[in-house]
């Protein structure tokens, strides 16, 4: 039986419409209707992060213009239309017609994002694409979900796109044959998006988001998405004299659609419906560092420089929300060094002026996965955060300095909360022993972990930070002062709540009495206690002087014009 599933027309990409309704669409309708869609809407942030590179690669191939200048002009023309117009739709349709066989999930010669003719001794359950060797949590569902009993082509397509970007590099790869040729891949390597933050800008509609993900520049003749290649497996990692040999990326389309795994889906018929229960699966191609240690930069990644590791991707830590790294995310030093750098492109558009409307307020989307310390293959969580991104933040370094200062203030306050609650913990635990001896450090650590006021503190101030992001470009001093008050009030409230959770026993009351919950949590005080106290003393002196002067003035005298503080 011949199987077919046309990804351009069959529904498989879940989206949220502007009216709030949900739908599943094929590639063509996602692009053509993008002005009427809000976003790609899937439970897995990994699929959401993975589908944008596919859509971007398609748009790179249909954007008119041969030179970078011509492509930038074409980009700006489309942007001001606020949708893909008739001309663009004609071009999109022409592209899909030309490569129609390459967008068939089960094509015999060119199956989408797969390797035709791939054979292995054993196939894997489709869930292998969602939980690679059980080292990562399932990205879409679990075995109890009925959908896994008869996996649909749409689910298989979602898993395929995701695993090519988020495959876990762990363990020995299985041998395979391709068109009769036996291959022995090197050990498996991470997919291009697995480690560190994956970032992109989003607008009010999916159309705006797709355009912000499209950095127009001249494409080399060799730069093609994987589905345009007749033999994409030839770019796979190889073992040469016992060492991994990689193929350098040929451009942005190549990077965006790199096949980190050699895969062939194995469809079957069940009760008159097509299902995809199994697949062949082994190591494909990796974005490894070159001989000089320089990484192959990915358009959706941010990088930082470590003295020990050199250039490395910026990553997520458990218990630390992404917004707490906002100043680092927006730093030019965090941007990669490729011509398809998304944030650098946005900065250029803001600097040029006339492209974005004055009220344009995009968001910065950040998807990240956290691993257990020392265990790179054990994932603790992943998350998809959206941060307000006022365009001015990209141009004005001083605003990023405000953000860094804001985060540093919050860190100081959180550390002071921990210090004070540790005193409470030591006193409380000691009060429960007959001798009142000093408690064991592990007991204190466990106590603090159970009642830690910092957990609620960070969640309390998150929305305040988003407000700071929005207000900072307009009135930085006022916004920062408001932020400091919000941080102080949240710290006092959360520390008091943690103390209250200990109860009202004499033992608890005695422990809480060792600290002052309401004083000394001002960010400015913790930043520089000496200067803070001196400034407060001066303010009090000025108030007293002003009070004495007012008593000495005649009631009918005219007041002078006030000056800014």
RAFENLIN-V226728 format. One record per run of one state. SS is the DSSP state (A for helix, B for strand, O for the rest). FROM is the first residue (numbers start at 1). LEN is the number of residues. If there is no record, write none. Layout:
# RAFENLIN-V226728
ss | from | len
SS | FROM | LEN
SS | FROM | LEN
This chain:
# RAFENLIN-V226728
ss | from | len
O | 1 | 5
B | 6 | 1
O | 7 | 6
B | 13 | 5
O | 18 | 4
B | 22 | 4
O | 26 | 1
A | 27 | 6
O | 33 | 1
A | 34 | 3
B | 37 | 4
O | 41 | 4
A | 45 | 18
O | 63 | 5
A | 68 | 14
O | 82 | 4
A | 86 | 13
O | 99 | 1
A | 100 | 4
B | 104 | 1
O | 105 | 13
B | 118 | 2
O | 120 | 4
B | 124 | 2
A | 126 | 4
O | 130 | 2
A | 132 | 3
O | 135 | 11
A | 146 | 3
O | 149 | 4
A | 153 | 14
O | 167 | 9
B | 176 | 3
O | 179 | 2
B | 181 | 3
O | 184 | 14
B | 198 | 5
O | 203 | 3
A | 206 | 7
O | 213 | 13
A | 226 | 3
O | 229 | 3
A | 232 | 4
O | 236 | 2
B | 238 | 3
O | 241 | 2
B | 243 | 3
O | 246 | 6
A | 252 | 5
O | 257 | 4
B | 261 | 10
O | 271 | 2
B | 273 | 11
O | 284 | 17
B | 301 | 1
O | 302 | 1
B | 303 | 4
O | 307 | 3
B | 310 | 4
O | 314 | 8
A | 322 | 8
O | 330 | 2
A | 332 | 3
O | 335 | 7
A | 342 | 11
O | 353 | 9
B | 362 | 11
O | 373 | 2
B | 375 | 15
O | 390 | 2
A | 392 | 4
O | 396 | 1
A | 397 | 34
O | 431 | 10
A | 441 | 11
O | 452 | 1
A | 453 | 20
O | 473 | 3
A | 476 | 25
O | 501 | 5
A | 506 | 7
O | 513 | 10
A | 523 | 5
O | 528 | 1
A | 529 | 24
O | 553 | 13
